[in-house]
């Protein structure tokens, strides 16, 4: 496929590399001569020098015939304008990298639709989703997230004496806001009905928003879910702010260590339930004074990889149970992943890597994207956009003739993603995440795309 990438920073350069290695025809637009020359010499990529938001440059790159246009510079406004212009000139799919969360706020304006952008990706928010999985799911059961973390799938095992045992699902009103996707009982895997009764030992897939799942898990397990989880973040970066937003439940007691006073003020004003400490997490004395060793999680989120590693090692030595960190530099990524077990670092997240992985899900010549799978690929998670003239457009979920065993896991509309109810109306332009058997994918695609 023909792909145009604007900007060869860490994310853009990595995408140039992996997409060209996958056999795609990649054109890079880069304004920095030195970076452009480096890419030209080391990667199998066509390079144009210039402004990625310029219609003249975009036409020279062949935007009118490109399959995917990826604006990956460090400047949000440039990426948004570039995608909007590219779409106007004929690009089939435009994806913008955006850091500022203001563009995700659609209370007044839906920026994505207004500028005709197919997908807006925030690398720091994606990294936060990756790190928060471990904090919210200490049992380390399988976890998948859809719609950039707005909907989550968890695999749980029903404990002896759990509140859900022995009652038909129709009677479990306290599970509202969540849905049981599949039940694995022995060697059989089935989609439950309203009359299904759960048994101890059943392995289930549970769907819902992260907040809903957090509050409902206690009904499936005897383990106490009321215990507070103490989390310490080093650095008031975009990733840290995203983590705070995703751990807004009262169970999580968050402290942030930040040396910049202005950033401390910002956090204190916007997140009154978070304790903000003005200082450097690299100071062992500060960590000891603040009794960081008693925390359950220490997550190093600064832009300095060396500091992230050292503060994690210090926190682990002081007694923190779990340590995680953000990796910013490409050169450190593979090394840190290889030695993370030796250093007792529980999880690492690279904004560059998670962004590339997210984009690669959509770079396909199919009219749907495969997001993941279960049971050795027998069950797939696919995402697609509903065509306005498809058989499903304008119908409620209850009216749809879905293939047997299929579940709509997420409905991504103008406002946000949600777990759809039977009465929700499917509209043209909605994006759906569907969990189904691989053999039924073509039938589902015909229903929603035609």
Order of alpha helices (4+ residues) and beta strands (2+ residues): beta-alpha-beta-alpha-beta-alpha-beta-alpha-beta-alpha-beta-alpha-beta-beta-beta-beta-beta-alpha-beta-alpha-beta-alpha-beta-alpha-beta-alpha-beta-alpha-beta-alpha-beta-beta-beta-beta-beta-alpha
